Structure formats: C-alpha cells, structure tokens
Amino acid sequence: MPKILIVGGGYAGFYTALKLEKHLRRGEAEVTVVDPLPYMTYQPFLPEVAAGSVEPRHAVVSIRKHLKSTEVISARVTAIDHATKTATITPELGEPWQFEYDIVVVTAGAITRTFPIPGIAENAYGLKTIEEATAIRDRVTANFERASALPAGPERDRLLTFTVVGGGFAGIEVFGELRSLASSLLKHYPQLGFEDVHFHLIEAMGRIMPEVSLKTSQWVIKNLAQRGAQIHLDTQLSSAVDGKIETSTGLVFESDTIIWTAGVMAHPVLRNTDLPIEERGRLRLGADLRARTEDGDVVADAWGAGDVSAVPDLSGGGVAGFCVPNAQHAVRQGKLLAKNLVGSLRGDEPRDYFHKNAGAVAGIGLGTGVFQAGRIAVKGFVAWGMHRGYHGLAMPMWERKIRVFAGWFVQAITGRDIVGIEARNEPRAVFEQYAARPKTTPRQAPAAPAAAGTEAKSAAKAAPKAAAKSTAPKSTAVKTGTAKTGAAKSTAAKTGTAKAPAAKTTEKAAAEPAQSEATTASQ
C-alpha cells in the first residue's frame, strides 16, 4: 500500500487529507500528515481575533478531530530527500527519525517575510498565527489599562500609539479592526480621550491594497483618516529600536505596539530538500500541481499546493503569472490535489488548476468593509456584511462555522467583549510569586581547627560560659544572648585557642554560632 506524506497541516494540507479520506478506497493508500501544531488556523480571521470579534479557538480547526483515518504526527519535517524518498521528522522532544514515503505532498505554507531593520525582530508582532493575534489583543487592552492610570505625557502617548507596517489586505484589516477596538475601549476609560490614541500605518508603495481598484483604496484611506488613523505612503521603516519609530521621510515617534504585515515568503523547509525551487524560494509546480524542473519535466511522486508553491495562474489574473498566496487558492488547490492524487493512483491523468478570482472582500472595523469584483465596488456596511458572510461560510467544518456565527450573534446583542488576558503570556507568575518555599537551614559555622577533637568540643561548651563572664553586663548577656567580641576573646583565652595566628579566623567564624548557643543556653 503506497504511503502518502503530507508536509504541513494548513489550508492546503488539511483539505488535501480531508478529501483523500473521502475519495480513497479502503486500503488504497496510507496517508500521514506532519505538522508541529494540532490545528489549522483560518488566517482571514486573525484581524478579528486581534480585535476581539472572533474567539481565538473558533478560528482554528482541530486536525485530529476531523481527520478520522489519517495518521497525524505532531512534529516538523526538517529535510526531504526525494531521491531516496525519505523525510527527516523532528519532534519537539526526542530524536529525529527518517520517514519513508512513496508520494510526498508539500503544503508547508508560508512565514512572515521581514527585512533586517533594527528593532523589528526584538519588538514587533507578526500576523500569521493565532498566538500572535491573541497577544496583540491582550497588548492593546493592557495598554489602555496602564495608560488610564498615567497623567498626560510621553509615557502615556507611547502606550497608546499603535503602528502597523504593510498596507496589504492583512495590514489594512488589522489596522482598521484595532482602530475600531480602540474606539470601543475609550467608552470605558473616561480618563482618556479620542485625541490620546494614535494609529500609524507605514507603506513603502504609493498605494494600499493592490487587490482592489485605486479608487476603492483611496476610499479606505479617507475612511480611516476620518476615524483618526494616519497612513504614510511612499514611506519605509528605518528603525524600531526600543519602540522608537524612524522612517525614510524623517517621521519619528514612540510606539509600544508594532505589527509587521509586510509580506510573506515560502516556508524555509524547502531549502533542505532536493525538490525544484524557483527564484523566489517556492516549490516549482505545473498547473496540475505536480513538481516540475526548470525545463518543465515532471518530478515523479512529488506534489504541492498553497502558499509554499508557485502555481501557474491560468486565469491570467495572478501576479507574474502565478496564483497569489491566499486562502482562496490554497483551499481549492488542496481539494483538486486530492482528486489528482487519487486519479494518478488509478491511472488517470491529473487536471489543471483553474480558478478565476471571485473578488476581494475586507473588513476594516466593526460595520465597515470593502468588496471589489472587477469594476464592481461595494463599500461600507453592506460590504462588511458580505465580508462576514463569505468568511463565516468559508471557515472549514460546520461545527466551527456555527461557533463563529454564534459568537457574532452574541456580540451583536451584548456588545464587544473588551476583556484582555495579558497575564496568560506568563501564567505561572502569580503562583510563583506567592508559592510557599522550603525554609532555609541556619548557616553552620565551620569546625574550628584544634590539636585534638576533644579540644574543639570543650571550646564549644565553654563559649556560653565565656560569654556570661565577658565585659558586658552579666544580665544583658544572659537575657539577650549577645556575645560581643570581648566574650569571644575571653572564650578563646580559656580554651587556649587564641595563641596561634589561626585563632583569629576561628574567633570570627565562631562568634555568630556562639551567640546563638548563648541564647539557647540562657532560655
């Protein structure tokens, strides 16, 4: 029975495995999915997760729950040697091992693409994972709490200044959603005013949202400006060290929250494979989703889909002739890939992937959105409703769709949930602060050097008596047990240990224990 290895459990990988379970006959193939996470994330919902409009767990889908007959391995594929058809699987704990396969499907997705700008790696958030979106929400709500307790000044301005880098769909959506969240939070903080909150978006190009028309993008800029947000076009970020934003246009300001959404790149696992890679680091595929060499030759038993791949866009609407990396393509490619795989096992020719973009829809805050399909553009509340309707239904699995729509319904009745839980980033902090700890044992004095063991014992016994006969008043020495230096010298004289030079060291070391013993003896 052939073994099919799926590398990555994102959109494309999850749907490929899901449809393979549907189309494969019993015993026709053995399918394994390898991903370090036990869930796939519906990334179009990340801006709404960051704004608190979607519950974080509702934006992810359990892989194990919905893949009934697929083997799921929680680990990373760190290398692929297709010549020998082996993959290196590296778990979080334990040693890597070799996995032998017959067919490999690479759907590893993409990661955030960054540039070596000072301060970004240390201070910025990405927006590719559910964990990042949740952390952004907690950061925003916590900053409002902190700022409300501060007087007007630079520190409060810093806490209430939010910066997004990148004016694509993800950047504009999270920018608009957070602006909407901030407006909701202000109602609950009478100490803060609208003018105290600052939003900046930095975009290197001369326009935002290239997926929509220029006229529509200009409407978005105008709408955000009316809501108190600033968009800086033809501007590059130069530095973000310690939260100090410096741009190519000379703009300088302090920002406590920085979100980077300036592009994606193929997952770097491809660098450790012998599969064909094109100039942008993506897996080179044909329209039938099979791996191909630069000359166009098919690489047998190697397939791919999703953001990690360069798939020709036969509709003519792609960028540089390839499908753009988004969920719309990844889901459909995964479904077709499963059919092509099953067909190849049965001797059928694979079909080419063809999908004409149905349009672009984005939400830019509660009640505001844009939709663009060709020359048709819809703006405002109607577009926002279209955005929620499309993505709510596009969310994988009905049990997840129901949770998302139910959450929106509850929010419409009760209002936005403004609670953030920043402390979950360090969940043990409070427990550790107040946890009882073992008492430390009293510090013991080192044994005094002596000519014989009996002499050391006699010195210890003589210490309380010597303390009582010191120059200090007898009653004070007995009641408080405080043996001063004079007492120590008296003890040393009686035990005969003060004659040698080493006795000074012994005298100092024994002083504190002698005091404790004098106290005990007096009690």
Secondary structure by P-SEA (a helix, b strand, c coil): cbbbbbccccaaaaaaaaaaaaccccccbbbbbbccccbbbcccaaaaaaaccccccccccccccccccbbbbccccccccccccbbbbbcccbbbbbbbbcbbbbccccccccccccccccbbbbcccaaaaaaaaaaaaaaaaaaaaccccaaaaaaabbbbccccaaaaaaaaaaaaaaaaaaaaccccccccbbbbbbbccccccccccaaaaaaaaaaaaaabbbbbcccccccccccccccccbbbbbbcbbbbccccccccccccccccccccccccccccccccccccccccccccccccccccccccccccccccccaaaaaaaaaaaaaaaaaaaabbbbbbbbbcccbbbbbcccccbbbbccccccccaaaaaaaaaaaaaacccaaaaaaaaaaaaaaaacccccccccccccccccccccccccccccccccccccccaaaaaaaaaaaaaaaaaccccaaaaaacccccaaaaaaaaaaaccccccaaaaaaaaaaaaaaaaaaaaac
